[in-house]
Amino acid sequence: MKSIFRFLCHAGLFIIVLCQLIMTQLLHAQWQQTTFNDGWVISFATIGTNLFVGTTNNDVFLSTDNGTNWSRADSGLPTFYNDVTDLGAVLAASGTNLFAGTADSGVYLSTNKGANWTKVDSGLTNYTVTSLIVSGSNLFAGTFGGSLDFVGTIERWPFVFRSTNRGKSWSEADSGLPIMAMKGPTGITFAVSGTNLFAAPALNQGVYISTNNGTSWTQIPGGPAGNGIYALAVLDTNLFVATDYGVFRSNNNYTNWTQVNAGFEAHKGVYSFATYGTRLFAGDIYGPLYVTYNNGAWWYPVDSLKGNDGFNYAATCLATSGAYLFAGARGVWRRPLSEMDKVRDLNGEKQEDYSLQQNYPNPFNPVTTISFSIPIRSFTSLKVFDIMGREVATIVSEDLQAGTYSRQWNATKMASGVYFYRLQTGSYSSIRKLVLLK
């Protein structure tokens, strides 16, 4: 009897250990690096089951088997030898038409899956194309934005163009967008949602919306500020912005903003986005990738891109095609979307119940924004303390419904230095540090 009991105990322990190993393998499953290794990938496009990548050398490659094999698809495209910057072939697809914006030669069109390309740039006056997007029957190109002359005077160059006829002719479409002044290409990123078109200059001069196909643009008030904006994405009615300071979300008729970084590591810089159903994927500047299932209320890590050379890479672009999530860096990686669906289940959902996010900006002067989430209605307090532990401000002290909130602290009357803010709600308490720098 004792032997049987001992056997059952050992068998039960074995099953527990086996389950733990399986869960660990799923949580730490590796990205698969594909055979593509022809430079830095800066864009993806899909036409049916065909996956295209554009690289920094104006090269385009095609895979018809989910990234297992690749072939060149750039006959007729000009060569641009550059393996350092983000310039190269940026891609967009509309039906069976594939467009490529090049680093120094304008826009090209292929109607046969990249077998041949034709130049389509009549009316395009800037030939360094940094982004393309299709919106309905319109094609938009973001280009080199401007320059400084020898005495420092800003020279205004049009840098967003629109084509209504598959690139045969182009016209300027950037009225209301800010003047771009740089000694090199600046870049602009796009997103589209129905009849709304969004644009953000990489220099982070704000996020803009056009409701009339690019005829005019209006800045969305209160948008993120910082060193750079790298990507935009739309999920349902939410607009997401990837910045040096993480992710920001606007979901109130594109007027209010919330920083949504819960679950990210401390640095929180984000390069790239991809959507799939109700999921949003984000590529971290320092390598890890994340997924959110609840519009940014909580992000789950899904590991870094580890190359065959042993280095970890940051995903400069993301795309979903077939049953896979693809990531581009120096090469192309893929991972089954089914694995991503298991990330939340294996991590558990309790982490996303409560969150206190890092204030933004930080350091700040004199106003900063603090965001937090609570899962149930409860009395909530958000207070600020100095380095000696003395309370210096009460930002929130009230009964709040479940939800995500953003509150500002105006420290005009406070001295420069390190402060701490504490969120208390129900049995939950969290403290973070902020820096006032005048």
C-alpha positions, 0 to 999 in steps of 0.5 A, a space after each residue: 500500500 505504501 509503495 502504491 502511495 509512493 508511486 502515486 506521489 511521484 507520478 503526481 510530482 512528475 506531472 506537476 513538474 512536466 506542466 511547469 516545464 511546458 508552461 516555461 517553454 511556452 512563456 519563453 518560446 523563441 522567435 524563429 529567425 527565417 533564412 532572410 538575411 539581406 540587410 535591415 528590414 524597414 517595412 512589410 506589405 502583404 498581398 494575399 498569401 504573399 509577404 514582401 519586405 523592404 530593406 535599407 538598400 531599396 531592395 524588395 524580397 518576396 516570400 510565398 510560404 510564410 517566410 520559409 523561403 525568399 526571392 528578390 522582387 525588385 527588378 527595376 528598382 534603383 539601388 541605394 547603398 545604405 546600411 545605417 539609417 532607416 531609409 530604403 524601400 517602404 512598401 504599401 499594398 492596395 489590391 494587387 498593386 504594390 507600391 515602393 517608396 525609395 530612399 532617393 528616387 521617388 515612388 514605384 509601382 508593381 502589378 505583378 508581385 514585384 517581378 517588375 517595377 514602374 516609376 510613378 512620381 509625376 508631381 512628386 518634388 521630393 524623392 526621399 520617400 520615408 513612408 507610404 499608406 493607402 487610405 481608400 482610393 488615395 495613396 499618401 507619401 511622406 517624404 524628406 521634410 525640409 532643410 536649413 540654408 547656410 544662414 539658418 533660414 527655414 526653407 519650407 518644402 512640401 513633405 506629404 503628397 497624395 495620389 488619387 490614381 495609383 501614383 500616376 500623378 501627385 499633389 501636395 497634401 500637407 496644409 496645416 502640418 508643421 514646417 520640418 527643418 532638419 539637415 537630414 530626412 525627418 520622416 513621418 508616420 501614418 495611420 488610417 481609420 475609416 475616413 480619418 487619416 493620422 500623421 506624426 512627424 518623427 521629430 515629435 511636433 505633435 499628432 495630426 488628423 485629416 478628415 478630408 483626405 489630406 486637404 487639411 490637417 489639424 493637430 490633436 490637442 495634448 498629444 505626447 511630447 518627447 524626442 521622437 514618434 516612431 509609429 501610429 496604430 488604430 485599434 477599434 476607436 483607439 489611436 496609439 502612438 509609439 514614442 521614446 517614452 512608451 505608448 500613448 492612447 487617445 480614445 475620446 474622439 481623439 482629444 484626450 491622451 493617456 500614457 499606457 505603459 503598465 507592464 513595460 520595463 523601465 525604459 519603455 521606448 517603442 519602435 513599432 506596432 502591429 494589430 491582430 484582432 483585439 491585440 496590439 503588438 509593440 516592439 521595444 527600442 531595446 529589444 523585447 516585444 509586448 502584446 496587450 489584449 485590453 487597449 494598453 491597460 496591461 502589456 505582456 512580454 513575448 521575448 526578444 528577437 535573438 539572432 543567429 549571431 547571438 545578438 538581440 535585435 529591436 523590431 523596426 517593423 511588425 506585421 501579421 500574415 497568415 498564422 504568424 507575427 513577423 518582425 523585421 530587424 537585421 533579418 526577419 523573424 516569425 512566431 505563431 500567433 497561437 503562441 501569443 494567444 497563450 501569453 496572457 493565460 500563462 501569465 495570469 490576468 491579476 497584474 492588470 487589475 491595478 497599475 500606477 504608471 510612471 509620470 510623464 514627462 519625467 523629469 518635468 517642469 512644472 506640470 506632469 501627468 500621472 496615470 493609474 488604473 483600478 479594477 473596481 469602484 473604491 476610495 482612491 488617494 494619490 499623494 505626493 511626498 518630498 524626499 523627507 516623507 512629508 506630504 506636499 500635495 494631494 492630487 486625488 482623494 475621492 471615490 472612483 469608478 473602475 477605469 483608467 485615469 490621468 491626473 496632472 500635478 502642477 509643481 510651480 511652487 515647489 523646489 527642484 528635486 526628487 519627489 515620490 507619489 503614492 497611489 492607495 485604493 482598497 488594499 492596493 498601494 504603489 509608490 513611484 519617484 518623480 523629478 522636478 527640474 527647474 
